[in-house]
């Protein structure tokens, strides 16, 4: 058995979230001494493995964050790897996107540098949303040489975080620009599946749309593969190596739910825009972030999410094992067992 002192140590922020739980599970599977960064209020429903080491980090209070990091590193030493998975996808105040998605990451990096605790590799979980609208005429996939041009505040905040890392001399970073991530525990795609279960599939706009997906277990595996290679100092698109239409997605979900069909309900772009504006206003009134908002409207109306993952395959052997059919099958089985579907 490997002595604990010789294990590679990894810190995963945002460990209590959907993706975070799978990152923790994959790190344990790889034999790492795994530290899950959580808040005191974070649910640990999917973090039950007794091998997990928990570290409470309050990113909203920089003094507390600095003290917690200094105390941990002074006692246990630095981490070999850090995966910064903490992020905000919806907010009532758009300034929160920059505060959380960029500011929190920057604070973590600065404290690690100050404490002489820079890891071998720091991996940032970013988003395909940093690219903005793609080619919606010929539907050419995004490629590595394309210049990011985000049209959402969320995408802009992620790009600012990427840019900060890229401007640090010799800092050992790798960036993942993930497409739509789905799987057990996830709630947005779950709501789409639930709608299909009841016979309706709501889509946005009449123009052709190409969607891309990555199953959460494939994403977690890719993260660990990239860490093992070392700092690559560049950004990578992370997606299954093909695109789908909404009709493809609907057909796959129908098969897994043993439905013969579901009625596609096409919502005109103008109607979706109005609904998003009203939902955003209501979210501000109630102080509860709405899934539908101005940012989400720009994401929903985007027609081309296809991307080229060739560089990821070349540099760290990225090779997703789950097709959308296989991933949905596994996710649906979990939702049914959990009583969600």
N, C-alpha and C positions, 0 to 999 in steps of 0.2 A: 504494500500500500504506500502511496506517495506521501512523504511527510508534509504536514500542513505548511511548513516554512518554505518549501520548494514550489508550492503551487503558484501559478500566475494569478495575480489579483486584478479584479475588474470591478469598476464602479459603473452602475447603470442608473442614470437619473430618470425621473418619470416612471419608476418601476411599477407603480400601482396602476398604471393605465393599461389599455388593451394591448398595445405593442410591447410595453415594458415587461409585462408578465411573461411573454413568450421569449423575450431577450434573456430574462433571468433563467428561465428553464433551459434554454440552449447553452448558456454559459455554464450552468451546473453540469449539463450533459457533456460538455467539453472538458470538465475537470478543473474549472477555475474556482478560486476562492472568490465567491460572488457577493458583492455588496450592493444592496438595493437601497437607493436613496429615496426616501419618502418624507412626507410631512406627518406631523402628529395625527392629523385627521384623515390620512390616506387609508382607504379600504385595503385590507390585506387578504381579501377573499380568494384571490388567485395566487397568493404568495405564501403557500402553506408548507413548502418543503423545509424541513428542519435544518438543512444545510445553508439556508440563506442567512447572511449577516445583514442586519438593518442599520441604516444610518439616517437619522433625522436631520434634514437640511432645510432651513427656512430661507429660501431665496428672496423673500420679500423684505428681509431684514439683513442688510449687508454685514453688520457687525456680528450678528448671530451666525451667519454663514461663515464668516472668516474664522470665528472662534471654533465652530464645530469642525471645520476642515483642519485647522491647526492642531486641535486636540487629537483628532483621529490620526493624522499623519505622524504626529509626535509619538503616538503610542504604537501604531501598527505599520508605519512606513507608507510610502506612496504606492499608488496603484500602477500596475503595468499597462492597463488599458482603461480608458474612460469612454463610455458611450453616452453622449448627451441626447437623451430621448425626450427630455422635458419640453413641452411646447403647448401653445394655446391655439385652438382652431376656430373658436368663436368667442365673441366678446361684445358687451354692450357699449364699451368705449374702445374705439379703434386704437387709441394710444396704448392700450394694454398689449396689443400684438407686439409692438416694438419693445415695450418694457420687458415682456416675458420671453419672447422668441429670440430677441437679440440681446437685451440687457442682462438677463439672467445667465445666458451662456458666456457673455463677455466677463461678467463678475467671476464666474467659476474659473475661467481660463486665467484671469489676472491673479486670482488667489493661488492657483496651482503654480504659476510662475514665481510669484513672490516667495512661496514656501519651498522653492526648489523641488517641486514635486510634479514636474511635467511628465506625463506618461510616455510610454513608447509610441502609442498611437492614441489620438483623440478623434473619435468618430462622431460627426454631427449628423443627426437625422434631419434632413431638410425635406424639400417637397418639389415635385414636378411643377408646382404652381409658380416657382420662381421664373419659369420660362415665359409665362403669359400666353396669349393666343398663338397657336401654331399655324401652319399652312392649311387653310380651309378651302383651297381651290384644287390643288393636286394631291393634298393629304400626304405630303412628304413627312416622314417621322422627324422628331427633334433629333439632332446629332450633337456631338460633343462641342463642335465649333460654333454652334448657334449662340448668339448673345442673349442672355436673359433680359426679358422686358416684362416684368410682372404687371398685371392689371388689377391686382387685389392688394389690399393692405396686408393680408396674411402673407401672400407671396413676397411682397416687398420686405416685410420683417425678416423672413427666412433668408432672402438674398443679402440683407444687411449683415446677418450673422455669418453667412458664407464669406462675405467680403472682408469682415473683420479677421477671420482666420487666415485668409489668403494674403493679408497684408503683414502678418507677423513673420519676421525673418526666421526661417528654419523651423517653424513650429510644426510638429509631426501630426498633421491632420489628414483625415479622409472624410469626404462628404458624400452622403447618399441622398439623391433626389428621388424620393419614392413616389410612385404613382398610387392609385387607390388600393389601400391595404384592407383585406377582409379576412374573416375567419371567426372561430368561436369567441364569444364575449363581445364582438364588435356590434355597434348599435345602428349605424346609418344604413349599411347594406342590409342589415337585419330588417329594418323597417320596409325596405323595398321588397324583400322576400315575403314579409308578412302581408303586404298589399297584394302580391301575386297569389298568395295562398287564398285570399278572399276573392280572387278573380279579376283584379285590376292591376295594370302596370302603367304608372304615370310617367310620361316622357316629356321632354322639353323641346319644342321647336320641330319644324317639319324637315329641316335640312339634315342630310347625312351626318352622323356622329360616330367617331371611332373612340372606343373606350379601352383603357388598359388596366390591368389588375396585377397584384402580387399577393399570393397567399402568405399569411403572417408567418408561418413556419419557414417558408422559403426565404423570407426577409431576414428572420432571425439567424438562419444558417449563413446567409450571405454576409451579414455583419461580422460573425465570428471568423469566416473565411478571410475577409478583408483585414481584420485585425491581425490574423496569423501571418499575413504577408508583410505587414508593416505599414508605416505611413506612406501614403501615395501622393499626398499634396495635390489632389485634384477632386473634382466632383464627378459622380457617376449616376446615370439613370438606372433605376431599379424597377423592373417590370417583367412580367411574363413575356416571352419573346413572340407575342402576336397581339393583335388588337381584336376587338369584338364590337358588334353593333348592339344596340339595346335589344333588338329582336333576338340576337344570340343569347344574351344574358337571360332574357325572359324564358326562352325555350329551355335553357339549362335548368333554371330554377323550377320551372313547371315539371320537368322530368323528375327532379329530385323530390318534389312534393307530390308526385304521382297525380298531377293535374293534366288533363288533356289540353287545356288552353287557358289563357288569361287575356282579357280584353285590353289592348293598348289604348290608353287615353292620352292623346297628344295635347299638351297645353301650349298655346301660342306664346312666343317669347314675351309679348307685351303683357299678357295676363300674368305670367310668372314674375315679371319685373314688379308689377303692382302688388302681388301677393308678398313678395320679398320685402318691399318697402313697408307695407302694413305690419308684417311680422317683426321687422326691425324696430319700428316705432313702438310696438307693444312690448318688445323685449326691454326697451329703454324705460318704458313706463313701469314695468314690473321688476326691473333690475335683474331679469333673468335672461341670459343670452339666448337668442333664438337660432335654431339651425338654419332657418331661412333669413337672409339679410342681403344687403347690397353686395357684399363680398361673395356670398354664395351664389347670387344671381350671375355674376361674371364667370364663376366656375361652371354653373349649369348650362350657360349658353355656349361655352367653348365647344367647338365641333371636333377638334383633333387632339387626342391625348396620346397618340402613338409616339414611341421613342426608340432609339437605337441603343441596345445594351451591349454592343460588340466590345467596347472598351472594358466593361466590367468582366466579360468572359475572358478576355485576353489577360487582364492584370491580376485577377484573383479567382479565376475559374468559375465565375457566376453561371449557374446552370439550374434554373428553377425546376423542381421535381413535380410540382402540382400544376396541371392544367386547370382552367377555370371550372371545368366539369368536376374534376376530382376535388378541388378545394371547396366548391359549393356543396358537394356530397358530404364531405366531412363536417362542414359548418352546419348544414341543415340537421345532420344527425345529432350534433351537440345541442343546437337550439331545441330540438324535440325532446331530448333527454332532460334538458334543463327546464322544460315547460314553457319555453318562449314561443314555440310554434305548435 
